């Protein structure tokens, strides 16, 4: 993924969060923006991103929502879910051409080299 697409993705997520009337929906957009930024900046895999914790192994930072999107569940987000979220957001923006978690990791790494 090139930086311009990454930047467009983040700006879109932040704009959607700011415009969301439902606080939970806004929180989900912010969660995804944090997840994607983590992958880009660190070059880590989706698995490491979903295992970020606050203070103890049971306080997950990146958590899934329930099926109705009314609350966060008390467990870690699945690594595959991060890739799915990338795909869904880019499809909504009509920019998806097969990007995965690895696309964010690789894009950030390549940018550091140049």
C-alpha positions in Angstrom: 0.0 0.0 0.0 1.3 3.4 -0.9 1.4 6.2 1.7 -1.3 8.2 -0.2 -3.8 5.4 0.1 -2.9 4.8 3.8 -3.3 8.5 4.4 -6.7 8.6 2.6 -7.8 5.6 4.6 -6.9 7.2 8.0 -8.5 10.5 7.1 -11.7 8.8 6.0 -11.8 6.8 9.2 -11.3 9.9 11.3 -13.9 11.8 9.3 -16.4 9.0 9.6 -15.8 8.8 13.4 -16.3 12.6 13.8 -19.5 12.5 11.8 -21.0 9.4 13.5 -24.0 10.1 15.7 -23.7 6.7 17.5 -20.8 6.8 20.0 -20.1 3.1 19.5 -19.8 3.5 15.7 -17.4 6.3 16.3 -15.4 4.1 18.7 -15.2 1.4 16.0 -13.8 3.8 13.5 -11.2 5.0 16.0 -10.4 1.4 16.9 -9.7 0.7 13.2 -7.7 3.9 12.7 -5.5 2.9 15.7 -5.1 -0.7 14.4 -4.1 0.4 11.0 -1.7 3.0 12.3 -0.1 0.5 14.5 0.5 -1.9 11.6 1.9 0.9 9.4 4.2 2.4 12.0 5.5 -0.8 13.6 5.6 -3.3 10.7 4.0 -5.9 13.1 1.6 -8.6 12.0 -2.2 -8.3 12.6 -1.8 -10.9 15.4 0.5 -8.6 17.4 -1.8 -5.7 16.9 -4.7 -7.6 18.3 -2.7 -8.7 21.4 -2.0 -5.2 22.6 -3.0 -5.0 26.3 -3.4 -2.4 29.0 -1.8 -3.4 32.3 -2.6 -7.1 32.2 -3.2 -9.9 29.7 -6.9 -9.6 30.1 -7.4 -5.9 29.3 -7.3 -5.9 25.5 -6.8 -2.6 23.8 -8.1 -3.7 20.4 -11.4 -5.6 21.0 -14.3 -6.8 18.8 -17.8 -5.5 19.2 -20.8 -7.7 19.7 -22.9 -8.7 16.7 -25.2 -5.7 17.2 -22.3 -3.3 17.5 -23.6 -2.0 20.9 -20.6 -2.8 23.1 -17.1 -4.1 23.0 -16.5 -7.7 24.0 -14.0 -8.7 26.7 -11.6 -10.6 24.4 -9.0 -9.8 21.8 -10.0 -9.0 18.2 -9.1 -11.9 15.9 -6.1 -11.3 13.7 -8.1 -12.0 10.6 -10.7 -9.4 11.6 -8.1 -6.6 11.1 -7.6 -7.7 7.5 -11.4 -7.9 7.0 -11.8 -4.4 8.4 -9.1 -3.0 6.0 -11.0 -4.6 3.1 -14.4 -3.3 4.2 -13.2 0.3 4.6 -11.3 0.4 1.4 -14.3 -1.2 -0.5 -16.6 1.5 1.0 -14.1 4.1 -0.3 -14.0 2.2 -3.7 -10.2 1.9 -3.3 -9.8 -1.8 -2.5 -7.5 -3.8 -4.8 -6.7 -6.7 -2.6 -4.9 -5.1 0.4 -4.4 -7.0 3.6 -2.7 -6.5 6.9 0.6 -7.3 5.2 0.0 -4.4 2.7 0.0 -1.9 5.6 3.1 -3.5 7.2 5.0 -3.6 3.9 4.0 -0.1 2.9 5.3 1.4 6.1 8.5 -0.6 5.9 9.1 0.5 2.3 8.5 4.1 3.1 11.2 3.9 5.9 13.7 2.7 3.3 13.3 5.6 1.0 
